[in-house]
Structure formats: structure tokens, C-alpha cells
Amino acid sequence: MTVRESVSAHGLPVRVQHRLNPYAYMLDDEGFAELLTELALRRAESIWRNHTAAPADAPRGPYPRASMGFVLLDPTAPRWVPDERAVLAVVTVGEEGHRFLVNAAAKAAGHRRLGRNHGEAVLVDPHLCGSGAFRYGHSAEVRGQIVGASSQSPDQDLHEAGRLAADLVNAVAEHHLAWEERVGPGDWYAATDEPHPTWPAMIAFATPAAPATAAPAH
């Protein structure tokens, strides 16, 4: 796990911890942590701005707290991977950010299981939630990237989660394009242009057909 700490322009502590890096072919762990920290600092500025704004200047209403917790899931993780192993990273903003992570985790896991915003189940379909589920929404998904966020109102949480998801998707795409230009043509998303070990393992049972032999002359 890679941990990165920073402080926003307005003094909010920001902490990023990523336990997975599915983009190691183009970003090492430190580079990925730096990217996540940059995106987290953007959210810190948004949180501060909306927390300190007058009601007339806050499009979604003033935020009740200058702290938030975010849980980002790995969009490359297979569906059979348990939720606790599908966490890409956690981000905390503000002095109280860490205590909201469990709420954010529950939202993200609910979204992953249902395939849609956890808040929809909370508000409309509680039969989908079950014992131990979090009683508030919402969660966000942008082109497969799921993010749960917590500490503000449900709609404010949704906005911040959606912005973080969109920023990450766009940043990964930009880095990927730069990587493609740098390495040139190839077949695989890998530094050595070789397939992930999973793919050969999938067809390891298959043997090549025996070469055809000419029929004997009579």
C-alpha cells in the first residue's frame, strides 16, 4: 500500500492510500499516488469552498463539514473478487475524514452489487439492502469507476463522488494516451508487451492440433 499526505491551499489535511495499482504499465505506485493526491486536493478545494460559502453562493447548499471520506473501487476487478479486495484507494479530506470512510465503503459496495446508485435502493427499494446496509445514499459511477463518498448531504456526497470519479477516469485516459505515444505499437498493456499470466492460463489445457501427415503411397 502506498500512502501520500498533503495539505490543501486552505489548510485541510488530505490523505491518500491506494492498495492496488491496475495501471502499473504506465504509472508506478508513486506516480499513481501522486495522481490520486492531485485529484484529492481538487476535492479539498471544492469542499472548503462549499463549506464556507454563503447559501446564495453554494449551488448545492453549504456543506455542513470541511471533511469527507471517499472509497474508490477498482474498475478492472473481476466481479467475483470480494468487496474488500476490490478497493482501489481511500481518500480522506479534513480532520474528520477518516470516520466517514465506513459509510463511503458501504455505499460503494452496494453500488457494485446492485449495478446502480446505492441511494436508489435506499430510497425506493429497501428490500435490496438487507441487514447492515447503510441507510443513506448516494454513490457515483462514471464509465465504470465507482466512488462512494460521505459526510455531507446525500446530494452533496453524490456531487463530490461523481467529480472524483470523472477526474480519475479522465486523468487515466490522458496518461494512457501519453503512454501509447511513448511506446508505439504493440499488443498488450504491459511494459514488456506480454499478456497477463491469466490469459495463457485460461487456455493452458488446450493442446495444438497434430500436424497433418501425408497418406502412405500404395
C-alpha positions in Angstrom: 0.0 0.0 0.0 1.2 3.5 -0.9 0.3 6.4 1.4 0.6 10.1 0.5 -0.3 13.0 2.7 -0.7 16.7 1.7 -2.4 19.9 2.8 -4.8 21.9 0.7 -4.4 25.6 -0.1 -6.8 26.3 2.7 -5.2 24.0 5.3 -7.3 20.9 5.0 -5.2 17.7 5.6 -5.5 15.3 2.7 -4.5 11.6 2.9 -4.5 9.2 0.0 -3.9 5.4 0.4 -4.0 3.1 -2.6 -3.7 -0.6 -2.1 -4.0 -1.5 -5.8 -2.5 -0.1 -9.0 -4.0 -1.6 -12.1 -2.2 1.0 -14.2 1.4 -0.1 -13.4 2.1 -0.5 -17.1 2.2 3.3 -17.3 2.3 4.7 -13.7 4.4 3.2 -10.9 3.0 3.3 -7.4 4.5 6.6 -6.5 3.2 8.1 -9.8 -0.3 6.8 -9.2 -0.3 8.1 -5.6 0.8 11.5 -6.9 -2.1 11.5 -9.4 -4.6 10.5 -6.7 -3.3 13.2 -4.4 -3.7 15.8 -7.1 -7.3 14.8 -7.6 -7.9 14.7 -3.8 -6.6 18.2 -3.5 -9.2 19.3 -6.1 -11.9 17.8 -3.9 -10.5 19.5 -0.8 -10.8 22.9 -2.5 -14.4 22.1 -3.5 -15.2 21.0 0.0 -13.7 24.1 1.5 -15.4 26.4 -1.0 -18.8 24.9 -0.5 -18.4 24.7 3.3 -17.5 28.3 3.7 -19.9 29.7 1.0 -22.9 31.8 1.8 -26.2 29.9 0.9 -26.6 32.1 -2.2 -23.1 31.1 -3.4 -23.4 27.4 -2.9 -25.3 25.7 -5.8 -26.0 22.6 -3.7 -26.3 24.4 -0.4 -23.4 25.0 2.1 -21.6 21.8 3.1 -22.1 21.0 6.8 -18.5 19.9 7.3 -15.0 20.6 5.9 -14.2 16.9 6.0 -15.1 13.9 3.7 -14.2 10.3 3.2 -14.0 8.7 -0.3 -13.7 5.0 -1.3 -12.7 4.2 -4.9 -13.3 0.8 -6.3 -11.0 -0.9 -8.9 -12.9 -0.8 -12.2 -10.7 -3.6 -13.6 -11.5 -6.0 -10.7 -13.5 -9.1 -11.8 -17.0 -9.3 -10.3 -16.1 -12.4 -8.3 -13.5 -10.5 -6.3 -14.8 -9.8 -2.7 -15.5 -6.1 -2.0 -12.6 -5.8 0.5 -10.2 -6.8 -2.3 -11.8 -4.6 -4.9 -10.9 -1.3 -3.1 -8.6 0.7 -5.3 -8.0 3.5 -2.8 -9.4 5.6 0.0 -9.1 9.3 0.3 -9.8 11.5 3.4 -10.1 15.2 3.4 -10.2 17.3 6.6 -9.6 16.4 10.3 -12.7 14.1 10.5 -12.4 12.5 7.0 -11.4 9.0 8.3 -14.6 8.5 10.4 -16.7 8.7 7.2 -14.9 6.0 5.3 -17.0 3.1 6.5 -20.1 4.9 5.2 -18.5 5.5 1.9 -17.4 1.9 1.7 -20.9 0.7 2.3 -22.2 2.9 -0.5 -19.5 1.8 -2.9 -20.1 -1.9 -2.2 -23.9 -1.5 -2.5 -23.4 0.1 -5.9 -21.1 -2.6 -7.0 -23.5 -5.4 -6.0 -26.6 -3.7 -7.5 -25.0 -2.2 -10.6 -26.6 1.2 -9.8 -26.6 4.0 -7.3 -26.9 2.7 -3.8 -29.1 5.6 -2.9 -31.8 4.4 -5.3 -32.1 1.2 -3.2 -32.2 3.2 0.0 -34.9 5.5 -1.2 -37.0 3.2 -3.4 -36.0 -0.5 -3.0 -35.0 -1.2 0.6 -35.6 -4.9 0.0 -32.3 -4.8 -1.9 -30.3 -3.5 1.0 -30.6 -6.0 3.9 -29.2 -6.1 7.4 -26.1 -4.0 8.0 -26.6 -1.8 4.9 -26.1 2.0 5.2 -29.3 4.0 5.4 -28.2 6.9 3.2 -27.1 7.5 -0.4 -25.7 8.2 -2.9 -22.9 6.6 -4.8 -21.5 7.6 -8.2 -20.3 5.7 -11.2 -18.6 7.3 -14.2 -17.8 4.9 -17.1 -17.3 2.0 -14.8 -15.4 3.9 -12.0 -17.4 3.6 -8.7 -16.9 6.0 -5.9 -18.6 6.2 -2.5 -18.3 9.5 -0.5 -19.7 10.5 2.8 -20.1 13.4 5.4 -22.3 15.9 3.5 -25.9 15.7 2.5 -26.8 12.8 0.1 -26.8 15.1 -3.0 -23.6 16.8 -1.9 -21.9 13.5 -1.4 -23.1 12.4 -4.9 -21.7 15.5 -6.5 -18.2 15.1 -4.9 -18.1 11.4 -5.6 -19.1 12.0 -9.2 -16.4 14.7 -9.7 -13.7 12.5 -8.2 -14.8 9.5 -10.4 -14.8 11.7 -13.6 -11.5 13.3 -12.8 -9.9 9.9 -12.3 -11.3 8.5 -15.5 -10.1 11.5 -17.5 -6.7 11.5 -15.9 -6.1 7.8 -16.6 -7.2 8.3 -20.2 -4.7 11.2 -20.6 -1.9 9.2 -19.1 -2.8 6.2 -21.3 -2.7 8.3 -24.5 0.7 9.6 -23.5 1.9 6.1 -22.8 0.7 4.9 -26.2 2.6 7.7 -28.0 5.7 7.0 -25.9 5.9 3.2 -26.5 4.4 3.0 -30.0 2.6 0.0 -31.5 2.1 -3.2 -29.5 -0.4 -5.8 -28.4 -0.6 -5.6 -24.6 -1.0 -3.0 -21.9 2.4 -4.1 -20.4 5.9 -2.7 -20.2 7.2 -5.9 -21.9 4.3 -6.2 -24.4 3.4 -9.6 -22.9 -0.1 -10.9 -21.9 -1.1 -11.0 -18.3 -0.5 -14.5 -16.9 -4.2 -15.1 -16.5 -4.8 -15.2 -20.3 -2.4 -18.1 -21.1 -3.6 -19.9 -18.0 -7.1 -19.8 -19.4 -6.2 -21.9 -22.4 -3.4 -23.9 -20.9 -5.4 -27.1 -21.1 -5.6 -26.8 -24.9 -3.1 -28.6 -27.0 -2.2 -27.7 -30.6 -3.6 -30.0 -33.3 -1.1 -32.6 -34.6 0.3 -31.6 -38.0 -1.3 -33.3 -40.9 0.7 -36.1 -42.4 0.6 -37.3 -46.0 -1.1 -40.6 -46.6 1.3 -43.5 -47.4 1.6 -44.3 -51.1 0.3 -47.7 -52.3 
